[in-house]
Amino acid sequence: MRTRTVTVLSLCAMLIGAVTIGLYAQNRGPKQPPKPVPQPIRQKVKKQEGVSQTTRIQIDLFDLTCTTDQLVKLDADQIGADRASGAEVIERLGKFGDVKHVVRVDNVVDLTDEFNITHGKRRPVVKDITISKLGKATPSVNYEEVGFIADFDGRWRTCDTGPRVDIECNIELSGVEESGIEATMGVNLPAFTQFSFEQKMSLADGAPVLVLSNDSPIKKDDKFVTHVTVVRLVLTKLPD
């Protein structure tokens, strides 16, 4: 029976758009409206009798702002060397620019169960402002759903070097920020940010994988600046 594990966490800040340690690289394409965050489902379980694969899933997401000159020096292998912890990753990234730790997931699940943990947020966005004859401004506001979704489907197996997990991993991140484009007086158009990473992977037990992706650079103060999304992913097999 095919089962899935989904871990979801939201965020409302400027979020960014993958390269895996020595494995993957991907630049974010044109920005699209974010996918809606699913409504909370407290528990839905489909369990295989007599089978258990207790797993600790850890996800850390960092937001790095740096110049393009610093970006070319950013080495994923060096940042993630020696199975770097989340604290070590943020310290090493700090040498390249301004870094923030924006998402933290640490959850113990059974890969033979199916369940959802959802933390969604609807962020208000000003769409328009109506000015009355008396000069009173009335904003028109829409609420946009933003969030972080991590979707896993996998199984552990035993090999000569120890346990490995073969998984299909889908990570999506969406947010709303100011675009800096003014539609009318006092009304700025919103910008929707989205990061998406989908990959089949075989991971060693407890070995971190680093995923990096950067935005298109923009000119600021005579320098080209870009935002980099850095995701640290670890799956650890626990005793049944």
RACOR-V900286 format. One record per pair of residues at least 6 apart in sequence whose ideal C-beta (glycine too) atoms are under 6 Angstrom apart, sorted by the first residue. I is the first residue (numbers start at 1). J is the second residue. D is the distance in whole Angstrom. If there is no record, write none. Layout:
# RACOR-V900286
{{I	J	D} {I	J	D}}
This chain:
# RACOR-V900286
{{1	48	6} {3	46	6} {3	112	6} {3	114	5} {4	114	5} {4	153	5} {5	109	5} {5	111	6} {5	152	5} {6	116	5} {6	151	5} {7	105	5} {7	107	6} {7	117	6} {7	150	5} {8	118	5} {8	149	5} {9	103	6} {9	105	6} {9	119	5} {9	148	5} {10	119	5} {10	120	5} {10	121	5} {10	147	4} {10	148	6} {11	102	6} {11	103	6} {11	148	6} {12	121	6} {12	123	5} {12	146	6} {14	177	4} {15	173	5} {15	175	4} {15	193	5} {16	63	6} {16	215	6} {16	227	4} {16	229	4} {17	28	3} {17	195	4} {17	213	5} {17	215	5} {17	229	5} {18	24	6} {18	26	4} {18	197	4} {18	211	4} {18	213	4} {19	25	4} {19	76	5} {19	212	4} {20	209	6} {20	211	5} {21	76	5} {21	77	6} {21	80	4} {21	210	5} {22	77	6} {26	213	6} {28	213	6} {28	215	6} {31	192	6} {32	194	6} {33	192	5} {34	146	6} {34	174	3} {34	192	6} {34	194	5} {36	145	5} {37	120	3} {37	145	5} {37	147	4} {38	118	6} {40	118	4} {41	116	4} {43	115	6} {44	115	6} {45	113	5} {46	114	5} {47	112	6} {47	113	5} {48	112	5} {51	112	5} {52	110	6} {52	240	4} {53	111	4} {53	112	6} {53	156	5} {54	110	5} {54	238	4} {54	240	6} {55	109	6} {55	111	5} {55	235	6} {55	237	6} {56	108	5} {56	236	4} {56	238	6} {57	107	5} {57	235	6} {58	106	5} {58	234	4} {59	105	4} {59	150	6} {59	233	6} {60	86	4} {60	104	6} {60	232	4} {61	102	6} {61	103	3} {61	231	5} {62	90	6} {62	93	6} {62	99	6} {62	101	6} {62	230	4} {63	100	5} {63	102	5} {64	93	5} {64	97	6} {64	99	5} {64	228	4} {64	230	6} {65	97	5} {65	98	4} {65	227	6} {66	96	5} {66	97	3} {67	223	5} {67	225	6} {68	217	5} {68	224	4} {70	96	5} {70	97	6} {71	226	6} {74	96	6} {76	210	5} {76	212	6} {79	92	5} {80	210	4} {83	208	6} {86	232	6} {89	232	6} {90	99	6} {90	101	6} {93	99	4} {103	148	5} {120	145	6} {120	147	5} {122	143	4} {122	145	5} {123	144	5} {123	146	6} {123	176	5} {124	141	5} {124	143	6} {125	142	5} {125	144	5} {125	176	6} {125	190	5} {126	139	5} {126	141	6} {127	140	5} {127	142	5} {128	140	4} {129	137	5} {129	139	5} {129	186	6} {129	187	5} {130	138	5} {131	137	6} {144	176	5} {146	174	5} {146	175	5} {146	176	6} {148	173	5} {149	172	5} {150	171	5} {151	170	4} {152	167	5} {152	169	6} {153	168	5} {154	165	5} {154	166	6} {154	167	3} {156	163	5} {156	165	5} {156	237	5} {157	164	6} {162	205	6} {163	205	4} {163	237	5} {164	202	6} {164	204	6} {165	203	5} {165	235	5} {166	202	5} {167	201	6} {168	200	5} {169	199	6} {169	201	6} {170	198	5} {171	197	5} {172	196	5} {173	195	4} {174	194	5} {175	193	5} {176	190	5} {176	192	6} {177	191	5} {178	188	5} {179	189	5} {179	191	4} {181	189	5} {182	188	5} {183	189	5} {195	213	6} {195	229	5} {197	211	6} {203	235	6} {205	237	5} {206	236	5} {208	232	6} {208	234	5} {209	233	5} {210	232	6} {211	231	4} {212	230	5} {213	229	5} {214	226	5} {214	228	4} {215	226	5} {215	227	4} {217	224	4} {217	226	4}}
